[in-house]
Amino acid sequence: MNATPLFICRLLKRKPVSPWKELIDSLENNPQDWFLNHFTVVHKRNMASFWTGNGYAFFEMYPAELKIPVSQRYRIYKAVNEIQAARFKSTK
């Protein structure tokens, strides 16, 4: 049995305490406040952004260029994919 997936699951269940917690929660709960381009996800009001161009392993937050922990990168990855899927469905 591999312990890594269980470890990641435990991390994802925790409440994050981080400087970007509010931004990640906004990305998950209010996707209409964000817009996407090829490489970034940008908040419409405060212009904070997440660099997503190199894939989930290299997500960064701009303008501060903060490194994001793996568990939080996965939350961003899931939220960005849900936004892209919702926009794709709405254009059909």
Biopython code that builds the backbone (N, CA, C, O; Angstrom):
import numpy as np
from Bio.PDB.StructureBuilder import StructureBuilder

atoms = [
    (1, "MET", "N", (0.838, -1.184, 0.000)),
    (1, "MET", "CA", (0.000, 0.000, 0.000)),
    (1, "MET", "C", (0.882, 1.246, 0.000)),
    (1, "MET", "O", (1.838, 1.335, 0.770)),
    (2, "ASN", "N", (0.568, 2.180, -0.842)),
    (2, "ASN", "CA", (1.355, 3.395, -0.970)),
    (2, "ASN", "C", (0.842, 4.454, 0.006)),
    (2, "ASN", "O", (-0.353, 4.749, 0.022)),
    (3, "ALA", "N", (1.723, 5.024, 0.813)),
    (3, "ALA", "CA", (1.327, 5.997, 1.831)),
    (3, "ALA", "C", (1.153, 7.404, 1.270)),
    (3, "ALA", "O", (0.498, 8.231, 1.903)),
    (4, "THR", "N", (1.707, 7.693, 0.130)),
    (4, "THR", "CA", (1.663, 9.054, -0.400)),
    (4, "THR", "C", (0.246, 9.546, -0.680)),
    (4, "THR", "O", (-0.083, 10.654, -0.257)),
    (5, "PRO", "N", (-0.615, 8.789, -1.368)),
    (5, "PRO", "CA", (-1.964, 9.299, -1.596)),
    (5, "PRO", "C", (-2.729, 9.562, -0.305)),
    (5, "PRO", "O", (-3.480, 10.535, -0.226)),
    (6, "LEU", "N", (-2.555, 8.716, 0.708)),
    (6, "LEU", "CA", (-3.227, 8.951, 1.984)),
    (6, "LEU", "C", (-2.715, 10.229, 2.633)),
    (6, "LEU", "O", (-3.492, 10.992, 3.206)),
    (7, "PHE", "N", (-1.418, 10.461, 2.545)),
    (7, "PHE", "CA", (-0.824, 11.670, 3.102)),
    (7, "PHE", "C", (-1.394, 12.913, 2.415)),
    (7, "PHE", "O", (-1.740, 13.890, 3.079)),
    (8, "ILE", "N", (-1.488, 12.873, 1.100)),
    (8, "ILE", "CA", (-2.030, 14.012, 0.358)),
    (8, "ILE", "C", (-3.496, 14.228, 0.705)),
    (8, "ILE", "O", (-3.939, 15.368, 0.839)),
    (9, "CYS", "N", (-4.244, 13.155, 0.852)),
    (9, "CYS", "CA", (-5.654, 13.286, 1.232)),
    (9, "CYS", "C", (-5.789, 13.958, 2.591)),
    (9, "CYS", "O", (-6.662, 14.804, 2.785)),
    (10, "ARG", "N", (-4.934, 13.586, 3.525)),
    (10, "ARG", "CA", (-4.978, 14.220, 4.840)),
    (10, "ARG", "C", (-4.637, 15.702, 4.736)),
    (10, "ARG", "O", (-5.246, 16.525, 5.420)),
    (11, "LEU", "N", (-3.682, 16.047, 3.896)),
    (11, "LEU", "CA", (-3.328, 17.459, 3.725)),
    (11, "LEU", "C", (-4.489, 18.260, 3.147)),
    (11, "LEU", "O", (-4.741, 19.389, 3.568)),
    (12, "LEU", "N", (-5.190, 17.681, 2.191)),
    (12, "LEU", "CA", (-6.277, 18.407, 1.535)),
    (12, "LEU", "C", (-7.463, 18.629, 2.455)),
    (12, "LEU", "O", (-8.242, 19.557, 2.235)),
    (13, "LYS", "N", (-7.621, 17.802, 3.480)),
    (13, "LYS", "CA", (-8.732, 17.964, 4.415)),
    (13, "LYS", "C", (-8.477, 19.079, 5.418)),
    (13, "LYS", "O", (-9.422, 19.596, 6.013)),
    (14, "ARG", "N", (-7.228, 19.456, 5.616)),
    (14, "ARG", "CA", (-6.899, 20.510, 6.564)),
    (14, "ARG", "C", (-7.321, 21.868, 6.037)),
    (14, "ARG", "O", (-7.355, 22.098, 4.828)),
    (15, "LYS", "N", (-7.638, 22.749, 6.948)),
    (15, "LYS", "CA", (-7.899, 24.138, 6.586)),
    (15, "LYS", "C", (-6.561, 24.832, 6.370)),
    (15, "LYS", "O", (-5.722, 24.826, 7.271)),
    (16, "PRO", "N", (-6.340, 25.422, 5.217)),
    (16, "PRO", "CA", (-5.053, 26.080, 4.995)),
    (16, "PRO", "C", (-4.946, 27.379, 5.791)),
    (16, "PRO", "O", (-5.910, 28.138, 5.890)),
    (17, "VAL", "N", (-3.801, 27.616, 6.337)),
    (17, "VAL", "CA", (-3.508, 28.880, 7.001)),
    (17, "VAL", "C", (-2.358, 29.482, 6.210)),
    (17, "VAL", "O", (-1.198, 29.117, 6.402)),
    (18, "SER", "N", (-2.686, 30.391, 5.337)),
    (18, "SER", "CA", (-1.675, 30.910, 4.430)),
    (18, "SER", "C", (-2.072, 32.304, 3.967)),
    (18, "SER", "O", (-3.235, 32.691, 4.092)),
    (19, "PRO", "N", (-1.120, 33.062, 3.436)),
    (19, "PRO", "CA", (-1.453, 34.407, 2.952)),
    (19, "PRO", "C", (-2.376, 34.393, 1.739)),
    (19, "PRO", "O", (-2.998, 35.412, 1.441)),
    (20, "TRP", "N", (-2.482, 33.287, 1.043)),
    (20, "TRP", "CA", (-3.319, 33.233, -0.164)),
    (20, "TRP", "C", (-4.611, 32.461, 0.048)),
    (20, "TRP", "O", (-5.313, 32.160, -0.917)),
    (21, "LYS", "N", (-4.944, 32.129, 1.318)),
    (21, "LYS", "CA", (-6.153, 31.355, 1.605)),
    (21, "LYS", "C", (-7.403, 32.032, 1.039)),
    (21, "LYS", "O", (-8.234, 31.369, 0.418)),
    (22, "GLU", "N", (-7.545, 33.343, 1.245)),
    (22, "GLU", "CA", (-8.730, 34.050, 0.760)),
    (22, "GLU", "C", (-8.815, 34.012, -0.760)),
    (22, "GLU", "O", (-9.906, 33.893, -1.318)),
    (23, "LEU", "N", (-7.679, 34.111, -1.428)),
    (23, "LEU", "CA", (-7.691, 34.063, -2.891)),
    (23, "LEU", "C", (-8.091, 32.688, -3.404)),
    (23, "LEU", "O", (-8.860, 32.580, -4.360)),
    (24, "ILE", "N", (-7.578, 31.641, -2.779)),
    (24, "ILE", "CA", (-7.935, 30.288, -3.211)),
    (24, "ILE", "C", (-9.405, 30.019, -2.931)),
    (24, "ILE", "O", (-10.092, 29.414, -3.755)),
    (25, "ASP", "N", (-9.903, 30.469, -1.762)),
    (25, "ASP", "CA", (-11.325, 30.306, -1.462)),
    (25, "ASP", "C", (-12.182, 31.068, -2.469)),
    (25, "ASP", "O", (-13.225, 30.572, -2.897)),
    (26, "SER", "N", (-11.749, 32.266, -2.847)),
    (26, "SER", "CA", (-12.480, 33.035, -3.849)),
    (26, "SER", "C", (-12.480, 32.323, -5.197)),
    (26, "SER", "O", (-13.490, 32.311, -5.900)),
    (27, "LEU", "N", (-11.357, 31.737, -5.547)),
    (27, "LEU", "CA", (-11.253, 30.999, -6.811)),
    (27, "LEU", "C", (-12.213, 29.822, -6.835)),
    (27, "LEU", "O", (-12.809, 29.522, -7.869)),
    (28, "GLU", "N", (-12.363, 29.150, -5.692)),
    (28, "GLU", "CA", (-13.267, 28.000, -5.616)),
    (28, "GLU", "C", (-14.730, 28.413, -5.501)),
    (28, "GLU", "O", (-15.598, 27.794, -6.118)),
    (29, "ASN", "N", (-15.015, 29.462, -4.712)),
    (29, "ASN", "CA", (-16.403, 29.812, -4.403)),
    (29, "ASN", "C", (-16.994, 30.890, -5.305)),
    (29, "ASN", "O", (-18.212, 30.935, -5.481)),
    (30, "ASN", "N", (-16.168, 31.753, -5.876)),
    (30, "ASN", "CA", (-16.648, 32.840, -6.737)),
    (30, "ASN", "C", (-15.877, 32.859, -8.054)),
    (30, "ASN", "O", (-15.140, 33.808, -8.320)),
    (31, "PRO", "N", (-16.033, 31.843, -8.870)),
    (31, "PRO", "CA", (-15.247, 31.790, -10.113)),
    (31, "PRO", "C", (-15.567, 32.921, -11.085)),
    (31, "PRO", "O", (-14.763, 33.212, -11.970)),
    (32, "GLN", "N", (-16.725, 33.564, -10.938)),
    (32, "GLN", "CA", (-17.073, 34.663, -11.836)),
    (32, "GLN", "C", (-16.200, 35.897, -11.593)),
    (32, "GLN", "O", (-16.163, 36.792, -12.438)),
    (33, "ASP", "N", (-15.493, 35.963, -10.450)),
    (33, "ASP", "CA", (-14.604, 37.086, -10.159)),
    (33, "ASP", "C", (-13.223, 36.934, -10.794)),
    (33, "ASP", "O", (-12.366, 37.799, -10.616)),
    (34, "TRP", "N", (-13.000, 35.856, -11.525)),
    (34, "TRP", "CA", (-11.689, 35.558, -12.097)),
    (34, "TRP", "C", (-11.788, 35.456, -13.613)),
    (34, "TRP", "O", (-12.824, 35.055, -14.142)),
    (35, "PHE", "N", (-10.731, 35.812, -14.306)),
    (35, "PHE", "CA", (-10.685, 35.561, -15.744)),
    (35, "PHE", "C", (-9.395, 34.832, -16.080)),
    (35, "PHE", "O", (-8.379, 34.979, -15.400)),
    (36, "LEU", "N", (-9.458, 34.047, -17.140)),
    (36, "LEU", "CA", (-8.357, 33.184, -17.547)),
    (36, "LEU", "C", (-7.768, 33.677, -18.857)),
    (36, "LEU", "O", (-8.481, 34.182, -19.724)),
    (37, "ASN", "N", (-6.465, 33.523, -18.986)),
    (37, "ASN", "CA", (-5.855, 33.592, -20.301)),
    (37, "ASN", "C", (-5.008, 32.337, -20.441)),
    (37, "ASN", "O", (-5.196, 31.389, -19.678)),
    (38, "HIS", "N", (-4.102, 32.301, -21.372)),
    (38, "HIS", "CA", (-3.356, 31.060, -21.608)),
    (38, "HIS", "C", (-2.456, 30.665, -20.449)),
    (38, "HIS", "O", (-2.223, 29.476, -20.232)),
    (39, "PHE", "N", (-1.944, 31.637, -19.697)),
    (39, "PHE", "CA", (-0.940, 31.320, -18.691)),
    (39, "PHE", "C", (-1.291, 31.728, -17.269)),
    (39, "PHE", "O", (-0.634, 31.270, -16.334)),
    (40, "THR", "N", (-2.294, 32.567, -17.067)),
    (40, "THR", "CA", (-2.612, 33.044, -15.722)),
    (40, "THR", "C", (-4.103, 33.019, -15.454)),
    (40, "THR", "O", (-4.925, 32.983, -16.370)),
    (41, "VAL", "N", (-4.425, 33.040, -14.172)),
    (41, "VAL", "CA", (-5.785, 33.246, -13.691)),
    (41, "VAL", "C", (-5.715, 34.533, -12.885)),
    (41, "VAL", "O", (-4.953, 34.611, -11.921)),
    (42, "VAL", "N", (-6.502, 35.557, -13.260)),
    (42, "VAL", "CA", (-6.381, 36.886, -12.659)),
    (42, "VAL", "C", (-7.699, 37.277, -12.008)),
    (42, "VAL", "O", (-8.770, 37.097, -12.588)),
    (43, "HIS", "N", (-7.607, 37.822, -10.777)),
    (43, "HIS", "CA", (-8.789, 38.320, -10.075)),
    (43, "HIS", "C", (-9.166, 39.665, -10.680)),
    (43, "HIS", "O", (-8.294, 40.509, -10.886)),
    (44, "LYS", "N", (-10.446, 39.883, -10.968)),
    (44, "LYS", "CA", (-10.877, 41.083, -11.686)),
    (44, "LYS", "C", (-10.702, 42.363, -10.873)),
    (44, "LYS", "O", (-10.353, 43.402, -11.433)),
    (45, "ARG", "N", (-10.939, 42.305, -9.558)),
    (45, "ARG", "CA", (-10.897, 43.530, -8.763)),
    (45, "ARG", "C", (-9.502, 43.893, -8.266)),
    (45, "ARG", "O", (-9.068, 45.032, -8.435)),
    (46, "ASN", "N", (-8.794, 42.947, -7.659)),
    (46, "ASN", "CA", (-7.509, 43.309, -7.062)),
    (46, "ASN", "C", (-6.307, 42.925, -7.920)),
    (46, "ASN", "O", (-5.168, 43.176, -7.526)),
    (47, "MET", "N", (-6.537, 42.326, -9.077)),
    (47, "MET", "CA", (-5.508, 41.968, -10.054)),
    (47, "MET", "C", (-4.445, 41.007, -9.522)),
    (47, "MET", "O", (-3.370, 40.896, -10.111)),
    (48, "ALA", "N", (-4.724, 40.321, -8.431)),
    (48, "ALA", "CA", (-3.836, 39.242, -7.988)),
    (48, "ALA", "C", (-3.977, 38.113, -8.994)),
    (48, "ALA", "O", (-5.050, 37.913, -9.563)),
    (49, "SER", "N", (-2.901, 37.377, -9.213)),
    (49, "SER", "CA", (-2.983, 36.325, -10.219)),
    (49, "SER", "C", (-2.170, 35.111, -9.820)),
    (49, "SER", "O", (-1.257, 35.186, -8.998)),
    (50, "PHE", "N", (-2.528, 33.997, -10.424)),
    (50, "PHE", "CA", (-1.805, 32.747, -10.268)),
    (50, "PHE", "C", (-1.251, 32.358, -11.631)),
    (50, "PHE", "O", (-1.988, 32.313, -12.616)),
    (51, "TRP", "N", (0.046, 32.078, -11.686)),
    (51, "TRP", "CA", (0.679, 31.617, -12.915)),
    (51, "TRP", "C", (0.400, 30.127, -13.042)),
    (51, "TRP", "O", (0.772, 29.352, -12.162)),
    (52, "THR", "N", (-0.250, 29.717, -14.125)),
    (52, "THR", "CA", (-0.595, 28.311, -14.332)),
    (52, "THR", "C", (0.001, 27.767, -15.621)),
    (52, "THR", "O", (-0.304, 26.640, -16.011)),
    (53, "GLY", "N", (0.836, 28.539, -16.285)),
    (53, "GLY", "CA", (1.329, 28.189, -17.607)),
    (53, "GLY", "C", (2.211, 26.958, -17.673)),
    (53, "GLY", "O", (2.186, 26.246, -18.677)),
    (54, "ASN", "N", (2.986, 26.685, -16.642)),
    (54, "ASN", "CA", (3.911, 25.554, -16.679)),
    (54, "ASN", "C", (3.320, 24.297, -16.067)),
    (54, "ASN", "O", (4.020, 23.295, -15.925)),
    (55, "GLY", "N", (2.070, 24.329, -15.708)),
    (55, "GLY", "CA", (1.459, 23.162, -15.096)),
    (55, "GLY", "C", (1.420, 23.261, -13.586)),
    (55, "GLY", "O", (1.982, 24.169, -12.975)),
    (56, "TYR", "N", (0.746, 22.307, -13.021)),
    (56, "TYR", "CA", (0.412, 22.343, -11.606)),
    (56, "TYR", "C", (1.630, 22.269, -10.696)),
    (56, "TYR", "O", (1.561, 22.728, -9.556)),
    (57, "ALA", "N", (2.726, 21.717, -11.153)),
    (57, "ALA", "CA", (3.928, 21.610, -10.312)),
    (57, "ALA", "C", (4.625, 22.952, -10.116)),
    (57, "ALA", "O", (5.425, 23.093, -9.191)),
    (58, "PHE", "N", (4.342, 23.941, -10.965)),
    (58, "PHE", "CA", (5.068, 25.208, -10.908)),
    (58, "PHE", "C", (4.169, 26.410, -10.656)),
    (58, "PHE", "O", (4.558, 27.534, -10.975)),
    (59, "PHE", "N", (2.972, 26.209, -10.088)),
    (59, "PHE", "CA", (2.082, 27.336, -9.820)),
    (59, "PHE", "C", (2.775, 28.345, -8.914)),
    (59, "PHE", "O", (3.455, 27.964, -7.961)),
    (60, "GLU", "N", (2.604, 29.629, -9.207)),
    (60, "GLU", "CA", (3.097, 30.711, -8.370)),
    (60, "GLU", "C", (2.027, 31.775, -8.282)),
    (60, "GLU", "O", (1.152, 31.867, -9.143)),
    (61, "MET", "N", (2.103, 32.583, -7.229)),
    (61, "MET", "CA", (1.177, 33.688, -7.066)),
    (61, "MET", "C", (1.903, 34.977, -7.419)),
    (61, "MET", "O", (3.032, 35.192, -6.977)),
    (62, "TYR", "N", (1.267, 35.838, -8.212)),
    (62, "TYR", "CA", (1.839, 37.130, -8.573)),
    (62, "TYR", "C", (0.975, 38.220, -7.981)),
    (62, "TYR", "O", (-0.222, 37.981, -7.825)),
    (63, "PRO", "N", (1.459, 39.365, -7.646)),
    (63, "PRO", "CA", (2.758, 39.941, -7.935)),
    (63, "PRO", "C", (3.856, 39.541, -6.954)),
    (63, "PRO", "O", (5.015, 39.879, -7.197)),
    (64, "ALA", "N", (3.564, 38.858, -5.883)),
    (64, "ALA", "CA", (4.571, 38.567, -4.854)),
    (64, "ALA", "C", (5.480, 37.396, -5.205)),
    (64, "ALA", "O", (6.504, 37.205, -4.549)),
    (65, "GLU", "N", (5.139, 36.611, -6.216)),
    (65, "GLU", "CA", (5.896, 35.428, -6.626)),
    (65, "GLU", "C", (6.102, 34.452, -5.472)),
    (65, "GLU", "O", (7.178, 33.875, -5.317)),
    (66, "LEU", "N", (5.065, 34.275, -4.672)),
    (66, "LEU", "CA", (5.137, 33.337, -3.555)),
    (66, "LEU", "C", (5.041, 31.913, -4.062)),
    (66, "LEU", "O", (4.230, 31.614, -4.938)),
    (67, "LYS", "N", (5.860, 31.041, -3.518)),
    (67, "LYS", "CA", (5.743, 29.620, -3.822)),
    (67, "LYS", "C", (4.546, 29.076, -3.055)),
    (67, "LYS", "O", (4.331, 29.432, -1.896)),
    (68, "ILE", "N", (3.784, 28.233, -3.689)),
    (68, "ILE", "CA", (2.565, 27.690, -3.094)),
    (68, "ILE", "C", (2.809, 26.238, -2.733)),
    (68, "ILE", "O", (3.341, 25.489, -3.552)),
    (69, "PRO", "N", (2.431, 25.809, -1.514)),
    (69, "PRO", "CA", (2.607, 24.402, -1.128)),
    (69, "PRO", "C", (1.824, 23.461, -2.043)),
    (69, "PRO", "O", (0.853, 23.868, -2.681)),
    (70, "VAL", "N", (2.250, 22.210, -2.101)),
    (70, "VAL", "CA", (1.658, 21.226, -3.010)),
    (70, "VAL", "C", (0.160, 21.079, -2.786)),
    (70, "VAL", "O", (-0.601, 21.030, -3.752)),
    (71, "SER", "N", (-0.277, 21.009, -1.544)),
    (71, "SER", "CA", (-1.706, 20.811, -1.281)),
    (71, "SER", "C", (-2.527, 21.980, -1.804)),
    (71, "SER", "O", (-3.633, 21.780, -2.306)),
    (72, "GLN", "N", (-2.003, 23.201, -1.693)),
    (72, "GLN", "CA", (-2.726, 24.367, -2.177)),
    (72, "GLN", "C", (-2.676, 24.454, -3.698)),
    (72, "GLN", "O", (-3.637, 24.902, -4.324)),
    (73, "ARG", "N", (-1.559, 24.026, -4.301)),
    (73, "ARG", "CA", (-1.477, 23.996, -5.764)),
    (73, "ARG", "C", (-2.542, 23.081, -6.334)),
    (73, "ARG", "O", (-3.131, 23.383, -7.372)),
    (74, "TYR", "N", (-2.793, 21.971, -5.669)),
    (74, "TYR", "CA", (-3.812, 21.041, -6.150)),
    (74, "TYR", "C", (-5.198, 21.672, -6.067)),
    (74, "TYR", "O", (-6.019, 21.468, -6.961)),
    (75, "ARG", "N", (-5.474, 22.437, -5.007)),
    (75, "ARG", "CA", (-6.765, 23.131, -4.903)),
    (75, "ARG", "C", (-6.936, 24.125, -6.048)),
    (75, "ARG", "O", (-8.014, 24.224, -6.632)),
    (76, "ILE", "N", (-5.879, 24.856, -6.365)),
    (76, "ILE", "CA", (-5.942, 25.815, -7.473)),
    (76, "ILE", "C", (-6.163, 25.082, -8.788)),
    (76, "ILE", "O", (-6.979, 25.500, -9.609)),
    (77, "TYR", "N", (-5.441, 23.998, -8.984)),
    (77, "TYR", "CA", (-5.571, 23.190, -10.200)),
    (77, "TYR", "C", (-7.012, 22.727, -10.391)),
    (77, "TYR", "O", (-7.558, 22.836, -11.489)),
    (78, "LYS", "N", (-7.632, 22.210, -9.324)),
    (78, "LYS", "CA", (-9.021, 21.753, -9.420)),
    (78, "LYS", "C", (-9.956, 22.911, -9.732)),
    (78, "LYS", "O", (-10.835, 22.779, -10.583)),
    (79, "ALA", "N", (-9.780, 24.044, -9.056)),
    (79, "ALA", "CA", (-10.660, 25.191, -9.273)),
    (79, "ALA", "C", (-10.518, 25.748, -10.687)),
    (79, "ALA", "O", (-11.520, 26.093, -11.314)),
    (80, "VAL", "N", (-9.300, 25.840, -11.194)),
    (80, "VAL", "CA", (-9.082, 26.351, -12.557)),
    (80, "VAL", "C", (-9.711, 25.415, -13.580)),
    (80, "VAL", "O", (-10.319, 25.876, -14.546)),
    (81, "ASN", "N", (-9.576, 24.120, -13.383)),
    (81, "ASN", "CA", (-10.196, 23.167, -14.310)),
    (81, "ASN", "C", (-11.709, 23.270, -14.287)),
    (81, "ASN", "O", (-12.349, 23.134, -15.330)),
    (82, "GLU", "N", (-12.297, 23.509, -13.114)),
    (82, "GLU", "CA", (-13.750, 23.672, -13.035)),
    (82, "GLU", "C", (-14.198, 24.946, -13.744)),
    (82, "GLU", "O", (-15.237, 24.951, -14.406)),
    (83, "ILE", "N", (-13.431, 26.020, -13.616)),
    (83, "ILE", "CA", (-13.765, 27.266, -14.318)),
    (83, "ILE", "C", (-13.697, 27.048, -15.827)),
    (83, "ILE", "O", (-14.592, 27.477, -16.556)),
    (84, "GLN", "N", (-12.649, 26.391, -16.296)),
    (84, "GLN", "CA", (-12.511, 26.134, -17.730)),
    (84, "GLN", "C", (-13.646, 25.255, -18.241)),
    (84, "GLN", "O", (-14.170, 25.496, -19.328)),
    (85, "ALA", "N", (-14.033, 24.242, -17.472)),
    (85, "ALA", "CA", (-15.125, 23.362, -17.890)),
    (85, "ALA", "C", (-16.449, 24.119, -17.934)),
    (85, "ALA", "O", (-17.236, 23.929, -18.860)),
    (86, "ALA", "N", (-16.703, 24.971, -16.950)),
    (86, "ALA", "CA", (-17.948, 25.744, -16.926)),
    (86, "ALA", "C", (-18.009, 26.713, -18.101)),
    (86, "ALA", "O", (-19.064, 26.873, -18.714)),
    (87, "ARG", "N", (-16.910, 27.350, -18.418)),
    (87, "ARG", "CA", (-16.892, 28.283, -19.549)),
    (87, "ARG", "C", (-17.056, 27.545, -20.870)),
    (87, "ARG", "O", (-17.701, 28.055, -21.786)),
    (88, "PHE", "N", (-16.481, 26.348, -20.980)),
    (88, "PHE", "CA", (-16.621, 25.550, -22.194)),
    (88, "PHE", "C", (-18.080, 25.142, -22.389)),
    (88, "PHE", "O", (-18.600, 25.203, -23.503)),
    (89, "LYS", "N", (-18.742, 24.726, -21.304)),
    (89, "LYS", "CA", (-20.150, 24.328, -21.397)),
    (89, "LYS", "C", (-21.034, 25.515, -21.740)),
    (89, "LYS", "O", (-22.013, 25.359, -22.470)),
    (90, "SER", "N", (-20.709, 26.706, -21.225)),
    (90, "SER", "CA", (-21.552, 27.871, -21.481)),
    (90, "SER", "C", (-21.425, 28.376, -22.914)),
    (90, "SER", "O", (-22.322, 29.064, -23.401)),
    (91, "THR", "N", (-20.331, 28.050, -23.598)),
    (91, "THR", "CA", (-20.178, 28.496, -24.982)),
    (91, "THR", "C", (-20.834, 27.553, -25.972)),
    (91, "THR", "O", (-20.990, 27.902, -27.142)),
    (92, "LYS", "N", (-21.219, 26.376, -25.531)),
    (92, "LYS", "CA", (-21.858, 25.419, -26.447)),
    (92, "LYS", "C", (-23.298, 25.750, -26.677)),
    (92, "LYS", "O", (-23.982, 25.047, -27.421)),
]
sb = StructureBuilder()
sb.init_structure("model")
sb.init_model(0)
sb.init_chain("A")
sb.init_seg("    ")
for serial, (resi, resn, name, xyz) in enumerate(atoms, 1):
    if name == "N":
        sb.init_residue(resn, " ", resi, " ")
    sb.init_atom(name, np.array(xyz, "f"), 0.0, 1.0, " ", f" {name:<3s}", serial, name[0])
structure = sb.get_structure()
